Amino acid sequence: MMIAMNNHDDEWVAAVTSYVRHSFGNSGGFVTPADVARVRAASAARQTPWTWPELTATIPLPLATDGWTATSSQNADAAVGALRLTGWNAGQPQQTGQWFQVELPKAEVVTEIQFHSPAPGGRGGGGNAVAVSAGGAPVVAPGGFPRGYKVEVSQDGASWTAAAQGAGNGPTTISTFTPVSAKFVRITLTANVGTTHRRGRCRISGSSR
């Protein structure tokens, strides 16, 4: 049996967990010492090892995209491309307040959203067209990932609750938050690079258990 995690401090556990989540083909978000402290507090009364069924029951699974409805504040007709390999972009340079939204067929327990932003011209087809200047020349700029964002959820598409906020820093933006029941999930730009299109594909993870 491996050494119990309570023999290591929060920083050690966070560092090892983050390494695993970013190695071996994984692309999960970083784990902070505060995350470790929160989980330890929630399971402080546990005195026995976790079983495999108990652990697997807590792992979020990607939700099937069947029946999803996608829309967006800009280029809404192409929003469905974010659920497919074709991809989607805003059709104009990034501006704070632009949003992308998914309506699920029914309320699900949602805990993570992944927003993939391929480089212009890469996998994702026409939805990843590059930004251009007023004169029509291509603008050389970083990829179209959200520089700053917030994730909100709703049951009716009218009343929204904040679930997470953060800063994107590369082709894959992963936002993990406390599990919450939602029928609508929206990601909104809170910071931007005005010379590049916002583009991407969306995946939501959760559990209906």
C-alpha positions as CSV (number, residue, x, y, z in Angstrom):
1,M,0.0,0.0,0.0
2,M,1.3,3.4,-0.9
3,I,2.2,6.0,1.7
4,A,-0.9,7.9,3.0
5,M,-1.3,11.4,1.5
6,N,-1.6,12.8,5.0
7,N,2.1,12.3,5.4
8,H,2.6,15.0,2.7
9,D,1.7,18.7,3.0
10,D,-0.7,20.4,0.7
11,E,2.0,21.9,-1.5
12,W,3.5,18.5,-2.2
13,V,0.2,16.9,-3.1
14,A,-0.8,19.8,-5.3
15,A,2.6,19.7,-7.2
16,V,2.4,15.9,-7.9
17,T,-1.3,16.0,-8.9
18,S,-0.6,19.0,-11.2
19,Y,2.3,17.0,-12.8
20,V,0.1,14.0,-13.5
21,R,-2.7,16.2,-14.9
22,H,-0.2,17.8,-17.4
23,S,1.8,14.7,-18.3
24,F,1.1,11.3,-20.0
25,G,-1.1,13.0,-22.6
26,N,-3.3,14.7,-20.0
27,S,-4.3,18.4,-20.3
28,G,-6.1,19.0,-17.0
29,G,-5.9,22.3,-15.0
30,F,-3.5,22.9,-12.2
31,V,-4.3,21.8,-8.7
32,T,-3.5,24.4,-6.0
33,P,-2.6,23.9,-2.3
34,A,-6.0,25.4,-1.5
35,D,-7.8,22.7,-3.6
36,V,-6.0,20.0,-1.6
37,A,-6.9,21.7,1.7
38,R,-10.5,21.9,0.7
39,V,-10.7,18.2,-0.2
40,R,-8.9,17.2,3.0
41,A,-11.4,19.2,5.1
42,A,-14.4,17.6,3.2
43,S,-13.1,14.1,3.9
44,A,-11.5,14.6,7.3
45,A,-13.7,12.0,8.9
46,R,-12.6,9.3,6.5
47,Q,-10.6,6.5,8.2
48,T,-10.5,3.8,5.5
49,P,-9.0,3.7,1.9
50,W,-11.2,4.8,-0.9
51,T,-12.5,2.0,-3.1
52,W,-12.3,2.0,-6.9
53,P,-16.1,2.3,-7.4
54,E,-16.2,5.3,-5.0
55,L,-13.4,7.1,-6.8
56,T,-14.7,6.4,-10.3
57,A,-18.2,7.7,-9.3
58,T,-16.6,11.1,-8.6
59,I,-14.9,11.5,-12.0
60,P,-16.7,13.9,-14.3
61,L,-17.5,12.5,-17.7
62,P,-17.8,14.5,-21.0
63,L,-21.5,15.0,-21.7
64,A,-22.8,13.7,-25.1
65,T,-23.5,16.6,-27.4
66,D,-26.7,15.1,-28.8
67,G,-29.4,17.7,-28.6
68,W,-27.2,20.6,-27.6
69,T,-28.1,24.0,-28.9
70,A,-25.3,26.5,-29.4
71,T,-25.6,30.2,-29.8
72,S,-23.3,33.2,-29.4
73,S,-23.3,37.0,-29.2
74,Q,-21.5,37.2,-32.6
75,N,-21.6,34.9,-35.7
76,A,-24.5,33.0,-34.1
77,D,-25.3,31.1,-37.3
78,A,-21.9,29.4,-37.1
79,A,-22.0,28.7,-33.3
80,V,-23.0,25.0,-33.8
81,G,-19.5,24.6,-35.4
82,A,-18.0,24.7,-31.9
83,L,-19.7,21.4,-31.2
84,R,-18.1,19.9,-34.3
85,L,-14.7,19.6,-35.9
86,T,-15.5,22.6,-38.1
87,G,-15.0,25.0,-35.2
88,W,-16.4,28.5,-34.7
89,N,-15.2,32.1,-34.4
90,A,-16.8,35.4,-33.5
91,G,-16.4,36.7,-37.0
92,Q,-14.7,39.9,-35.6
93,P,-11.8,40.8,-33.3
94,Q,-12.2,40.0,-29.6
95,Q,-14.2,42.4,-27.5
96,T,-15.0,42.2,-23.8
97,G,-18.6,41.0,-23.4
98,Q,-18.7,38.5,-26.3
99,W,-20.1,35.2,-25.3
100,F,-20.7,31.6,-26.4
101,Q,-23.6,29.6,-24.9
102,V,-24.8,26.0,-24.9
103,E,-28.3,24.8,-24.0
104,L,-28.5,21.2,-22.9
105,P,-31.5,19.0,-23.6
106,K,-32.1,18.8,-19.8
107,A,-30.5,20.0,-16.7
108,E,-27.2,18.2,-15.9
109,V,-24.8,18.4,-13.0
110,V,-21.9,20.3,-14.6
111,T,-18.4,20.7,-13.2
112,E,-16.1,21.6,-16.0
113,I,-15.9,23.4,-19.4
114,Q,-13.2,23.0,-21.9
115,F,-12.8,25.5,-24.7
116,H,-10.3,24.5,-27.4
117,S,-8.8,27.3,-29.6
118,P,-6.8,25.8,-32.5
119,A,-4.4,28.1,-34.3
120,P,-5.7,29.8,-37.5
121,G,-5.7,27.4,-40.4
122,G,-5.3,24.3,-38.2
123,R,-7.7,21.6,-37.3
124,G,-11.2,23.1,-37.1
125,G,-11.7,24.2,-40.7
126,G,-13.2,27.5,-41.8
127,G,-14.4,28.4,-38.3
128,N,-10.8,29.2,-37.5
129,A,-10.2,31.9,-40.2
130,V,-7.6,34.5,-39.2
131,A,-8.4,38.1,-38.3
132,V,-7.7,40.8,-40.9
133,S,-7.0,44.5,-40.8
134,A,-9.3,47.1,-42.3
135,G,-7.4,46.8,-45.5
136,G,-7.9,43.1,-45.7
137,A,-4.4,42.0,-44.8
138,P,-4.0,39.1,-42.3
139,V,-3.2,40.3,-38.8
140,V,-0.3,38.3,-37.1
141,A,-1.5,37.8,-33.6
142,P,-1.7,35.2,-30.8
143,G,-4.3,32.5,-31.1
144,G,-8.0,33.2,-30.5
145,F,-8.3,31.8,-26.9
146,P,-10.1,33.8,-24.3
147,R,-7.6,36.0,-22.4
148,G,-10.0,36.5,-19.6
149,Y,-13.4,34.8,-19.1
150,K,-16.2,34.0,-16.8
151,V,-18.5,30.9,-16.8
152,E,-22.1,31.3,-15.9
153,V,-24.9,28.7,-15.6
154,S,-28.7,29.0,-15.7
155,Q,-31.8,26.8,-15.5
156,D,-33.9,29.0,-17.8
157,G,-31.5,31.1,-19.9
158,A,-32.6,34.3,-18.2
159,S,-31.3,34.2,-14.6
160,W,-27.6,33.5,-14.5
161,T,-25.3,32.4,-11.7
162,A,-21.5,32.8,-11.7
163,A,-19.7,29.4,-11.7
164,A,-16.1,30.3,-12.4
165,Q,-13.7,33.0,-13.8
166,G,-10.2,32.9,-15.0
167,A,-7.6,33.7,-17.6
168,G,-6.9,31.6,-20.7
169,N,-3.2,31.1,-21.6
170,G,-3.1,28.8,-24.6
171,P,-5.0,26.6,-27.1
172,T,-7.0,24.8,-24.3
173,T,-8.8,26.7,-21.6
174,I,-10.1,24.4,-18.9
175,S,-12.4,25.8,-16.2
176,T,-13.3,23.4,-13.3
177,F,-15.8,24.5,-10.6
178,T,-18.0,23.2,-7.9
179,P,-20.6,20.9,-9.4
180,V,-23.8,22.7,-10.2
181,S,-27.1,21.8,-11.9
182,A,-27.5,23.7,-15.2
183,K,-29.4,23.6,-18.4
184,F,-27.6,26.6,-19.9
185,V,-23.8,27.2,-19.8
186,R,-22.2,30.4,-21.0
187,I,-18.6,31.6,-21.3
188,T,-18.1,35.3,-21.6
189,L,-15.0,37.3,-22.4
190,T,-13.8,39.6,-19.6
191,A,-10.4,40.5,-21.2
192,N,-9.4,40.3,-24.9
193,V,-6.8,40.8,-27.6
194,G,-8.6,43.1,-30.0
195,T,-6.6,42.0,-33.1
196,T,-7.5,38.3,-33.1
197,H,-10.8,36.5,-33.5
198,R,-12.2,34.5,-30.6
199,R,-12.4,30.9,-31.9
200,G,-12.9,27.4,-30.6
201,R,-14.7,24.2,-29.9
202,C,-16.5,23.5,-26.6
203,R,-16.8,20.5,-24.4
204,I,-18.7,20.3,-21.1
205,S,-18.1,17.6,-18.4
206,G,-20.3,16.6,-15.5
207,S,-22.4,13.8,-14.1
208,S,-26.0,12.9,-13.9
209,R,-25.5,10.7,-11.0
